[in-house]
Amino acid sequence: MAVSSAFVVTPKLEKLLSNHHNPTYSYSPAPLDVIGIRALPMNNRNKRGLIQRARCEISPFNKAASISALEQLKTSAIDRYTKERSSIVVIGLSIHTAPVEMREKLAIPEDEWPRAIAELCGLNHIEEVAVLSTCNRMEIYVLALSQHRGVKEVTEWMSKTSGIPVSEICQHRFLLYNKDVTQHIFEVSAGLDSLVLGEGQILAQVKQVVKVGQGVNGFGRNISGLFKHAITVGKRVRTETNIAAGAVSVSSAAVELALMKLPESSHASSARMLVVGAGKMGKLVIKHLVAKGCTKMVVVNRSEEKVAAIRNEMPPGVEIIYKPLDEMLSCAAEADVVFTSTASETPLFLKEQVETLPPVRDARLFVDISVPRNVGSCVAEIDGTRVFNVDDLKEVVAANKEDRVRKAMEAQAIITDESKHFEAWRDSLETVPTIKKLRGYTERIIAAEIEKSLPKMGIDMNKKMRKTVDDLIRGIVNKLLHGPMQHLRCDGSDSRTLSETLENMQALNRMYGLDAEILEEKIRAKVEKK
């Protein structure tokens, strides 16, 4: 019986397979036993074995040896890698679970994502990696040989790179596995997990993960497929639900309310806008006005510095005119809509002041989003003046929120549908190693039989005749394999067909002992990365 040379156990492979509870455990080669297995050392808890594949001749004894070897593998400690497929896991911290002080220490700049992927894939139980690091979240997606050990290794890596103790990371991290990971990244891409529901920046960030990951070893088929599908989900949700439309904050609600209350003859581009206050809320008001088509506005503020900074952020064609606070009333006299958002503890506009302002064609609108209020309540008593405050925005925000909750429910339906498609696609990948190994198995048989038969055909056989014999044998084998190969191919679109395909795969793995070869390849891959 021709048997391949023993599978060499390197120190790194020994580390991967060794008993994690016995740090003094060491390796010494053992001889081949009667069934062709070089046994790894055994302690009182585990026994381990790596199967030696017959490379050339197949005999009844070989078949019995393969069966015995597989049975031994099933009772070994390393069988945890063959009982279940590798798991997709996300280890993350987000604005919902961790303070910014922690997130900023864990953040990984985009240009360092490839380095992080390489380092994480160098860990014993990690096969594939993606990093999603933004101002609101730090999430590491991995394909792990072992869920528990993979999470432990990644968490320790995060601690090492950030300087944050493992115990502290564990207090704020969240862990998701397999289908829950799919659900999560789809919700993230759709904007459902964002602080502002439906915001679009996160979709661009998910796209960037794929762009940076292209060509990086470790951004493998499972993880890249997950993120590419997440991009599809994000686009579909925004297209079919319009979840990103509508007011999403007090400032945007104020702008929408003002535009809604303007007479039909006016619109954002023609109405004269005045914004009092250039703080955070005022800046958002300005941005939303520009988004609605307003290209010219006056901004009153204590200093010009903040206004200049906002002006620099605006697109070309937008004119922002700064005026000091002492010119506020004269500016209001020329405005159709006045937004106020300052930290003043006393009203800036009183009844006696507003009464002196010249009337406008319809009504002058005051939209006050300050607390305490910047516009006195008595101002509403003036003819030709309408005043709205934060309480008046509640109706707009509530109506918008209800609409967005409805859209979020619609988005969840899309996510559920797409999750099924992705999981089916991932299930279909399970047959790929079997197809490759079955091909390799037949190639070894062909090579062995040709080498054995050529001497019997005469020493004068030329290259053309040798190729003819080779093509003949391969043609016969390919025709014999056509049926099994067809029953191993599935795109995952039909659950019944997929189930049958996986059953066929398991049957072929048992018949030809391919499980052990697939395991050996996984272990080799991890060792070669070291």
DRENVEXGU-938420 format. One line per field, with one value per residue (C-alpha): x, y, z; chain. Coordinates in Angstrom, 1 decimal, padded with zeros to 4 digits, always signed. Layout:
<recs>
px X / ...
py Y / ...
pz Z / ...
chain A / ...
</recs>
This chain:
<recs>
px +000.0 / +001.4 / +001.0 / +002.0 / +004.7 / +003.6 / +002.0 / +004.6 / +003.4 / +005.3 / +005.5 / +002.8 / +000.5 / +001.3 / +000.3 / -003.0 / -003.8 / -002.3 / -004.3 / -004.9 / -005.2 / -001.7 / +000.9 / +003.8 / +002.4 / +005.1 / +005.3 / +007.4 / +006.8 / +005.1 / +005.4 / +002.8 / +000.3 / -001.3 / -004.0 / -001.6 / -002.0 / +000.8 / -000.7 / -000.1 / +000.7 / -002.3 / -002.9 / -005.6 / -008.3 / -007.8 / -006.4 / -005.5 / -004.9 / -004.2 / -005.2 / -002.7 / -004.3 / -003.6 / -002.1 / -001.9 / -003.4 / -006.8 / -007.4 / -010.0 / -007.4 / -007.2 / -010.9 / -011.0 / -008.1 / -010.0 / -013.1 / -011.1 / -009.2 / -012.4 / -013.8 / -010.7 / -011.0 / -014.6 / -013.5 / -010.6 / -010.4 / -009.8 / -013.2 / -014.6 / -013.4 / -015.4 / -018.6 / -019.7 / -018.6 / -016.7 / -018.8 / -019.2 / -018.8 / -018.9 / -017.1 / -018.2 / -018.6 / -020.9 / -022.4 / -025.2 / -022.9 / -019.6 / -018.6 / -016.6 / -013.6 / -013.4 / -014.3 / -011.7 / -009.0 / -010.2 / -010.7 / -008.6 / -007.8 / -008.8 / -005.3 / -004.5 / -007.4 / -005.2 / -002.6 / -005.3 / -006.8 / -003.4 / -002.7 / -006.1 / -005.9 / -002.6 / -004.5 / -005.0 / -008.7 / -009.4 / -009.7 / -011.3 / -011.6 / -013.3 / -013.0 / -015.7 / -014.4 / -016.3 / -017.0 / -020.0 / -018.8 / -015.8 / -016.8 / -014.6 / -016.2 / -014.4 / -014.8 / -013.7 / -012.8 / -014.0 / -016.5 / -015.2 / -011.5 / -012.0 / -013.8 / -011.1 / -008.3 / -009.9 / -010.8 / -007.2 / -005.9 / -008.2 / -006.9 / -003.3 / -003.7 / -005.8 / -004.4 / -007.9 / -008.1 / -009.9 / -012.4 / -013.4 / -013.8 / -016.0 / -018.3 / -019.1 / -018.7 / -021.5 / -021.2 / -023.3 / -023.0 / -023.9 / -027.5 / -027.5 / -024.4 / -026.1 / -029.1 / -026.9 / -024.7 / -027.8 / -029.5 / -026.3 / -026.0 / -029.7 / -029.3 / -031.5 / -028.8 / -027.6 / -028.2 / -030.2 / -032.5 / -031.8 / -028.7 / -026.8 / -023.1 / -023.0 / -023.7 / -020.8 / -018.6 / -019.7 / -018.8 / -015.4 / -014.8 / -015.2 / -013.1 / -010.2 / -010.6 / -010.2 / -007.0 / -006.2 / -005.5 / -007.9 / -010.9 / -012.2 / -015.2 / -017.6 / -016.8 / -016.6 / -019.8 / -021.5 / -020.5 / -021.3 / -024.7 / -025.1 / -024.4 / -027.2 / -029.5 / -028.7 / -029.4 / -032.6 / -034.0 / -033.3 / -034.9 / -038.0 / -038.8 / -037.4 / -036.3 / -033.8 / -036.4 / -038.1 / -037.1 / -034.8 / -033.9 / -035.4 / -033.4 / -034.6 / -038.1 / -038.0 / -037.0 / -039.7 / -042.3 / -041.2 / -041.4 / -044.8 / -046.1 / -044.8 / -047.5 / -047.8 / -046.2 / -043.0 / -040.4 / -037.0 / -035.1 / -037.1 / -038.0 / -035.7 / -034.1 / -032.5 / -030.8 / -030.0 / -027.3 / -024.5 / -024.1 / -024.8 / -028.5 / -028.1 / -025.5 / -027.9 / -030.7 / -028.4 / -027.4 / -031.0 / -032.0 / -029.3 / -030.5 / -034.0 / -032.7 / -032.0 / -028.9 / -028.8 / -029.4 / -028.3 / -026.7 / -026.6 / -024.1 / -021.9 / -018.7 / -018.0 / -015.6 / -018.3 / -020.2 / -017.0 / -016.4 / -019.9 / -019.6 / -016.5 / -018.4 / -021.2 / -021.2 / -020.4 / -023.2 / -024.4 / -024.2 / -024.1 / -024.0 / -022.7 / -024.2 / -023.4 / -025.9 / -026.6 / -028.0 / -030.4 / -033.6 / -032.7 / -032.0 / -035.3 / -037.1 / -035.9 / -036.7 / -039.7 / -038.6 / -036.6 / -035.0 / -033.7 / -031.4 / -029.2 / -028.4 / -029.8 / -031.7 / -033.9 / -036.0 / -034.2 / -037.5 / -040.1 / -043.6 / -042.6 / -039.6 / -041.3 / -044.2 / -041.8 / -040.8 / -042.3 / -044.9 / -044.2 / -046.5 / -048.1 / -046.9 / -043.5 / -042.6 / -040.6 / -039.4 / -037.9 / -036.1 / -034.4 / -035.0 / -035.5 / -037.3 / -035.7 / -039.0 / -041.5 / -044.9 / -046.6 / -045.1 / -047.7 / -050.4 / -049.0 / -050.9 / -049.0 / -046.7 / -046.7 / -044.6 / -043.7 / -041.6 / -040.3 / -043.7 / -045.1 / -042.4 / -043.6 / -046.4 / -044.0 / -041.4 / -044.0 / -045.6 / -042.2 / -041.2 / -044.4 / -043.7 / -040.1 / -041.1 / -043.4 / -040.5 / -038.2 / -040.7 / -040.7 / -036.9 / -037.0 / -039.1 / -036.5 / -033.6 / -035.4 / -035.8 / -032.2 / -030.9 / -032.4 / -030.8 / -027.4 / -027.6 / -028.6 / -025.7 / -023.3 / -024.7 / -024.0 / -020.3 / -020.1 / -019.8 / -016.8 / -014.1 / -015.7 / -015.7 / -012.0 / -011.0 / -013.0 / -011.2 / -007.8 / -008.6 / -009.3 / -006.3 / -004.1 / -005.6 / -005.2 / -001.5 / -000.8 / -002.5 / -000.8 / +002.6 / +001.9 / +000.6 / +003.1 / +006.0 / +003.7 / +002.9 / +006.5 / +009.4 / +009.0 / +005.7 / +005.9 / +004.4 / +001.4 / +000.5 / +001.0 / -001.3 / -003.9 / -003.8 / -004.0 / -006.9 / -008.7 / -008.5 / -009.4 / -012.4 / -013.7 / -013.2 / -014.8 / -017.9 / -018.1 / -017.8 / -020.3 / -023.3 / -021.8 / -020.4 / -023.8 / -025.4 / -022.8 / -023.5 / -026.2 / -026.7 / -028.7 / -031.8 / -034.0 / -034.0 / -035.1 / -032.4 / -029.8 / -030.8 / -030.4 / -027.1 / -025.7 / -026.9 / -025.1 / -022.0 / -022.1 / -022.5 / -019.5 / -017.4 / -018.2 / -017.6 / -014.3 / -013.1 / -012.9 / -013.7 / -010.2 / -008.6 / -010.6 / -009.6 / -006.0 / -006.2 / -007.7 / -004.9 / -002.2 / -003.7 / -003.5 / +000.1 / +001.2 / +000.0 / +002.3
py +000.0 / +003.4 / +005.9 / +009.6 / +010.8 / +011.7 / +015.1 / +017.1 / +018.7 / +022.1 / +023.9 / +026.4 / +023.5 / +021.9 / +025.1 / +025.2 / +021.6 / +021.4 / +021.2 / +024.8 / +023.8 / +022.2 / +024.8 / +022.3 / +020.0 / +019.1 / +017.1 / +014.1 / +012.3 / +008.9 / +006.1 / +005.3 / +002.8 / +000.0 / +002.2 / +004.8 / +007.5 / +009.4 / +009.9 / +013.1 / +012.7 / +012.0 / +013.1 / +011.8 / +014.0 / +014.0 / +012.0 / +013.5 / +012.2 / +013.4 / +011.2 / +010.1 / +010.0 / +007.2 / +009.0 / +006.2 / +002.7 / +002.1 / -001.3 / -002.8 / -002.4 / +001.3 / +001.7 / +000.1 / +002.3 / +005.4 / +004.5 / +003.7 / +007.0 / +009.0 / +007.2 / +008.2 / +011.7 / +011.9 / +011.1 / +013.5 / +017.0 / +018.6 / +017.4 / +020.7 / +022.0 / +019.4 / +019.1 / +022.7 / +025.1 / +028.2 / +031.0 / +034.6 / +036.7 / +040.5 / +041.9 / +045.5 / +048.7 / +051.4 / +054.7 / +052.6 / +050.6 / +052.5 / +056.1 / +058.1 / +058.1 / +054.3 / +054.3 / +056.8 / +054.6 / +051.6 / +053.4 / +052.2 / +054.7 / +053.6 / +053.4 / +050.9 / +048.5 / +046.2 / +045.9 / +045.1 / +042.5 / +040.8 / +040.8 / +039.4 / +036.7 / +035.7 / +034.7 / +030.9 / +030.7 / +033.6 / +032.9 / +036.1 / +039.7 / +043.1 / +046.3 / +048.9 / +051.8 / +055.1 / +057.9 / +056.0 / +052.4 / +050.1 / +046.7 / +043.7 / +041.0 / +037.7 / +034.2 / +032.0 / +028.4 / +028.4 / +031.0 / +031.1 / +031.1 / +033.5 / +036.1 / +035.7 / +036.2 / +039.3 / +040.9 / +040.4 / +041.9 / +044.9 / +045.3 / +045.1 / +047.7 / +050.2 / +049.8 / +049.2 / +046.3 / +043.2 / +043.4 / +046.9 / +046.1 / +043.1 / +045.5 / +047.5 / +045.2 / +043.3 / +039.9 / +038.5 / +035.2 / +034.0 / +035.0 / +037.7 / +039.2 / +039.2 / +041.0 / +043.5 / +044.6 / +044.8 / +047.1 / +049.1 / +049.6 / +050.5 / +053.2 / +051.5 / +051.2 / +054.9 / +057.6 / +059.4 / +056.8 / +056.4 / +058.6 / +057.9 / +058.3 / +054.8 / +053.2 / +055.0 / +053.8 / +050.2 / +050.6 / +051.8 / +048.6 / +046.6 / +049.1 / +048.9 / +045.2 / +044.3 / +042.5 / +042.2 / +038.7 / +037.9 / +039.8 / +036.5 / +035.2 / +034.9 / +038.3 / +040.2 / +038.5 / +039.7 / +043.3 / +043.4 / +042.1 / +044.7 / +047.4 / +045.9 / +045.9 / +049.6 / +050.7 / +048.7 / +050.0 / +053.6 / +053.1 / +051.2 / +052.8 / +056.4 / +056.1 / +058.9 / +061.5 / +063.8 / +065.6 / +063.7 / +066.4 / +069.5 / +071.7 / +070.0 / +069.8 / +073.6 / +074.1 / +071.8 / +073.5 / +077.0 / +075.9 / +074.3 / +077.5 / +079.8 / +081.0 / +079.1 / +081.9 / +081.6 / +078.8 / +078.3 / +079.9 / +083.1 / +083.7 / +086.0 / +083.9 / +085.1 / +082.8 / +084.1 / +082.0 / +080.1 / +077.3 / +073.7 / +074.1 / +077.2 / +075.4 / +072.5 / +075.0 / +076.6 / +073.2 / +072.1 / +075.4 / +074.9 / +071.3 / +072.6 / +075.0 / +078.2 / +079.9 / +083.2 / +083.9 / +086.3 / +084.9 / +087.0 / +085.9 / +087.4 / +086.7 / +086.2 / +083.2 / +080.6 / +082.0 / +082.0 / +078.3 / +077.4 / +079.4 / +077.4 / +074.2 / +075.3 / +074.3 / +076.9 / +079.3 / +079.6 / +083.1 / +083.5 / +087.1 / +087.7 / +090.5 / +091.3 / +091.0 / +094.7 / +094.7 / +091.9 / +094.0 / +095.7 / +092.3 / +091.0 / +093.9 / +092.6 / +088.9 / +086.7 / +083.9 / +084.3 / +081.2 / +081.7 / +079.2 / +081.0 / +080.2 / +083.6 / +083.3 / +086.3 / +086.9 / +088.6 / +089.6 / +091.4 / +092.6 / +096.3 / +095.6 / +093.5 / +096.0 / +098.5 / +096.2 / +096.9 / +094.4 / +091.8 / +090.7 / +087.8 / +087.1 / +087.2 / +083.8 / +083.4 / +079.8 / +079.6 / +076.4 / +077.8 / +076.8 / +079.2 / +080.9 / +083.7 / +085.1 / +086.5 / +084.9 / +088.2 / +088.6 / +086.2 / +088.8 / +091.1 / +091.2 / +089.7 / +087.7 / +084.0 / +082.4 / +078.8 / +077.3 / +073.8 / +072.6 / +073.4 / +071.2 / +068.2 / +067.5 / +067.6 / +065.5 / +063.0 / +062.7 / +062.2 / +059.7 / +057.6 / +057.7 / +056.7 / +053.9 / +052.6 / +052.9 / +051.1 / +048.2 / +048.1 / +048.1 / +045.2 / +043.2 / +043.8 / +042.9 / +039.6 / +038.7 / +039.6 / +037.8 / +034.5 / +035.0 / +035.6 / +032.6 / +030.4 / +031.7 / +031.0 / +027.5 / +026.9 / +027.7 / +024.6 / +022.4 / +024.3 / +022.5 / +019.1 / +019.8 / +020.8 / +017.8 / +015.4 / +016.8 / +016.5 / +012.9 / +011.9 / +013.7 / +011.7 / +008.5 / +009.4 / +010.4 / +007.2 / +004.9 / +006.6 / +006.3 / +002.6 / +001.8 / +003.7 / +001.2 / -001.6 / +000.2 / +000.3 / +002.8 / +004.2 / +005.9 / +009.5 / +012.6 / +012.6 / +009.0 / +009.8 / +012.8 / +010.6 / +008.2 / +011.0 / +012.6 / +009.3 / +008.6 / +012.1 / +012.0 / +008.8 / +010.2 / +013.5 / +011.8 / +009.7 / +012.8 / +014.9 / +013.6 / +014.0 / +017.5 / +018.7 / +017.6 / +019.6 / +022.9 / +025.2 / +029.0 / +028.8 / +030.3 / +027.2 / +025.9 / +022.4 / +022.1 / +023.5 / +021.0 / +018.1 / +019.5 / +019.6 / +016.0 / +015.0 / +016.8 / +015.0 / +011.6 / +012.2 / +013.4 / +010.1 / +007.9 / +009.3 / +010.5 / +014.1 / +015.6 / +014.8 / +016.4 / +019.5 / +019.7 / +019.2 / +022.0 / +024.4 / +023.6 / +023.9 / +027.3 / +028.6 / +027.3 / +028.9 / +032.3 / +032.2
pz +000.0 / -001.0 / +001.7 / +001.7 / +004.0 / +007.5 / +008.0 / +009.8 / +012.9 / +013.2 / +016.6 / +015.4 / +014.4 / +017.7 / +019.5 / +017.5 / +018.4 / +021.9 / +025.1 / +026.1 / +029.7 / +029.8 / +029.0 / +029.6 / +027.0 / +024.5 / +021.3 / +020.3 / +017.0 / +017.3 / +014.7 / +012.2 / +013.5 / +011.6 / +010.0 / +008.7 / +011.3 / +013.0 / +016.4 / +018.3 / +022.0 / +024.3 / +027.8 / +030.2 / +028.6 / +024.9 / +022.0 / +018.7 / +015.3 / +011.8 / +009.0 / +006.4 / +003.0 / +000.6 / -002.5 / -005.0 / -004.7 / -003.3 / -001.6 / +000.8 / +003.5 / +002.7 / +002.9 / +006.3 / +007.4 / +006.2 / +008.1 / +011.2 / +010.9 / +010.6 / +013.6 / +015.6 / +014.3 / +015.6 / +019.1 / +019.1 / +020.6 / +017.2 / +016.0 / +017.1 / +013.7 / +011.7 / +013.7 / +012.8 / +010.2 / +011.1 / +012.7 / +011.7 / +014.8 / +015.5 / +018.5 / +018.8 / +020.8 / +019.6 / +020.7 / +022.3 / +024.5 / +025.1 / +025.9 / +023.4 / +025.7 / +025.1 / +021.4 / +020.5 / +022.0 / +020.1 / +016.8 / +013.9 / +011.1 / +007.7 / +006.4 / +009.2 / +008.4 / +006.2 / +009.0 / +011.5 / +009.2 / +008.8 / +012.6 / +013.5 / +010.8 / +012.4 / +015.5 / +015.9 / +015.5 / +013.1 / +009.3 / +007.9 / +009.2 / +008.4 / +010.5 / +010.6 / +012.6 / +012.7 / +015.2 / +016.5 / +016.4 / +016.4 / +015.2 / +014.2 / +012.0 / +011.9 / +010.6 / +013.5 / +013.7 / +017.3 / +018.7 / +022.2 / +021.4 / +018.5 / +020.7 / +023.4 / +021.0 / +019.3 / +022.7 / +023.9 / +020.7 / +021.1 / +024.7 / +023.6 / +020.8 / +022.8 / +026.3 / +027.7 / +030.1 / +028.8 / +031.7 / +030.8 / +027.1 / +028.1 / +030.1 / +027.1 / +024.1 / +022.4 / +020.8 / +018.0 / +016.1 / +012.6 / +011.7 / +014.3 / +012.8 / +009.4 / +010.9 / +012.6 / +009.7 / +007.5 / +010.1 / +010.3 / +006.6 / +006.4 / +009.0 / +011.6 / +014.2 / +013.8 / +016.3 / +013.6 / +012.0 / +008.3 / +008.1 / +004.9 / +005.9 / +007.4 / +004.0 / +002.5 / +005.4 / +004.8 / +001.1 / +002.2 / +004.2 / +000.9 / -001.0 / +001.4 / +001.9 / -001.8 / -002.4 / +001.3 / +002.5 / +005.2 / +003.8 / +002.5 / +000.7 / +003.7 / +005.2 / +001.9 / +000.8 / +004.0 / +003.5 / -000.2 / +000.6 / +003.4 / +000.7 / -001.4 / +001.6 / +002.5 / -001.0 / -001.2 / +002.1 / +001.1 / -002.3 / -001.2 / +002.1 / +001.7 / +005.3 / +005.0 / +004.0 / +006.5 / +009.7 / +012.0 / +014.6 / +016.2 / +013.8 / +010.7 / +012.1 / +012.6 / +009.0 / +007.7 / +009.9 / +008.6 / +005.0 / +005.6 / +007.1 / +004.4 / +001.9 / -001.3 / -003.2 / -001.2 / -001.0 / +000.5 / -002.3 / -002.4 / +001.3 / +003.3 / +006.1 / +009.3 / +011.8 / +015.2 / +016.8 / +015.2 / +017.8 / +017.2 / +016.7 / +014.5 / +012.4 / +011.8 / +010.9 / +008.3 / +006.9 / +006.6 / +004.9 / +002.3 / +001.8 / +001.1 / -001.6 / +000.4 / -001.1 / +000.8 / +004.5 / +007.2 / +010.4 / +013.6 / +016.2 / +018.9 / +017.0 / +013.3 / +013.8 / +014.1 / +011.1 / +009.0 / +009.9 / +008.8 / +005.6 / +004.7 / +005.0 / +002.6 / -001.1 / -003.8 / -004.5 / -000.9 / +000.5 / +004.3 / +005.5 / +009.0 / +011.2 / +014.8 / +017.6 / +017.9 / +014.3 / +015.1 / +015.0 / +011.7 / +010.2 / +011.4 / +009.7 / +006.4 / +007.1 / +006.3 / +008.6 / +011.8 / +013.5 / +017.0 / +018.8 / +021.4 / +025.0 / +026.2 / +029.4 / +028.6 / +025.4 / +022.5 / +020.8 / +022.9 / +021.8 / +021.9 / +019.7 / +017.1 / +016.8 / +015.4 / +012.5 / +009.1 / +008.0 / +005.4 / +002.5 / +004.4 / +007.9 / +009.6 / +011.1 / +014.3 / +014.8 / +018.3 / +019.2 / +022.3 / +025.9 / +027.6 / +024.8 / +022.8 / +021.6 / +024.1 / +024.2 / +023.7 / +020.2 / +018.9 / +019.7 / +017.0 / +013.7 / +010.8 / +013.2 / +013.9 / +016.6 / +016.9 / +019.7 / +020.7 / +021.9 / +018.4 / +016.9 / +018.8 / +016.4 / +013.4 / +015.2 / +016.5 / +013.1 / +011.5 / +014.1 / +013.5 / +009.8 / +010.3 / +012.7 / +009.9 / +007.4 / +009.9 / +010.0 / +006.2 / +006.3 / +008.7 / +006.3 / +003.6 / +006.0 / +007.0 / +003.3 / +002.4 / +005.5 / +004.2 / +000.8 / +002.4 / +004.7 / +001.8 / -000.2 / +002.7 / +003.1 / -000.6 / +000.0 / +002.2 / -000.9 / -002.3 / -000.2 / -001.0 / -004.8 / -004.6 / -002.5 / -004.7 / -007.7 / -006.0 / -004.9 / -008.5 / -009.8 / -007.5 / -008.7 / -012.4 / -011.9 / -010.0 / -012.5 / -015.5 / -013.9 / -013.1 / -016.6 / -018.8 / -018.4 / -019.5 / -022.7 / -023.9 / -023.5 / -027.0 / -026.3 / -027.5 / -026.0 / -028.3 / -027.3 / -023.6 / -023.9 / -025.7 / -022.8 / -020.3 / -022.1 / -022.3 / -018.6 / -017.6 / -020.0 / -018.4 / -014.9 / -015.7 / -017.1 / -013.9 / -011.8 / -013.8 / -011.9 / -008.3 / -009.2 / -010.6 / -007.3 / -005.3 / -007.1 / -005.8 / -005.7 / -002.5 / -004.0 / -003.4 / +000.2 / -000.9 / -003.5 / -001.0 / +001.6 / -000.9 / -002.0 / +001.6 / +002.1 / -001.1 / +000.2 / +003.5 / +001.8 / -000.5 / +002.5 / +004.3 / +001.2 / +000.3 / +003.7 / +002.5 / +006.0 / +007.2 / +004.2 / +004.6 / +008.2 / +007.4 / +004.8 / +007.4 / +009.9 / +007.2 / +006.2 / +009.8 / +010.2 / +007.0 / +008.1 / +011.2
chain A / A / A / A / A / A / A / A / A / A / A / A / A / A / A / A / A / A / A / A / A / A / A / A / A / A / A / A / A / A / A / A / A / A / A / A / A / A / A / A / A / A / A / A / A / A / A / A / A / A / A / A / A / A / A / A / A / A / A / A / A / A / A / A / A / A / A / A / A / A / A / A / A / A / A / A / A / A / A / A / A / A / A / A / A / A / A / A / A / A / A / A / A / A / A / A / A / A / A / A / A / A / A / A / A / A / A / A / A / A / A / A / A / A / A / A / A / A / A / A / A / A / A / A / A / A / A / A / A / A / A / A / A / A / A / A / A / A / A / A / A / A / A / A / A / A / A / A / A / A / A / A / A / A / A / A / A / A / A / A / A / A / A / A / A / A / A / A / A / A / A / A / A / A / A / A / A / A / A / A / A / A / A / A / A / A / A / A / A / A / A / A / A / A / A / A / A / A / A / A / A / A / A / A / A / A / A / A / A / A / A / A / A / A / A / A / A / A / A / A / A / A / A / A / A / A / A / A / A / A / A / A / A / A / A / A / A / A / A / A / A / A / A / A / A / A / A / A / A / A / A / A / A / A / A / A / A / A / A / A / A / A / A / A / A / A / A / A / A / A / A / A / A / A / A / A / A / A / A / A / A / A / A / A / A / A / A / A / A / A / A / A / A / A / A / A / A / A / A / A / A / A / A / A / A / A / A / A / A / A / A / A / A / A / A / A / A / A / A / A / A / A / A / A / A / A / A / A / A / A / A / A / A / A / A / A / A / A / A / A / A / A / A / A / A / A / A / A / A / A / A / A / A / A / A / A / A / A / A / A / A / A / A / A / A / A / A / A / A / A / A / A / A / A / A / A / A / A / A / A / A / A / A / A / A / A / A / A / A / A / A / A / A / A / A / A / A / A / A / A / A / A / A / A / A / A / A / A / A / A / A / A / A / A / A / A / A / A / A / A / A / A / A / A / A / A / A / A / A / A / A / A / A / A / A / A / A / A / A / A / A / A / A / A / A / A / A / A / A / A / A / A / A / A / A / A / A / A / A / A / A / A / A / A / A / A / A / A / A / A / A / A / A / A / A / A / A / A / A / A / A / A / A / A / A / A / A / A / A / A / A / A / A / A / A / A / A / A / A / A / A / A / A / A / A / A / A / A / A / A / A / A / A / A / A / A / A / A / A / A / A / A / A / A / A / A / A / A / A / A
</recs>
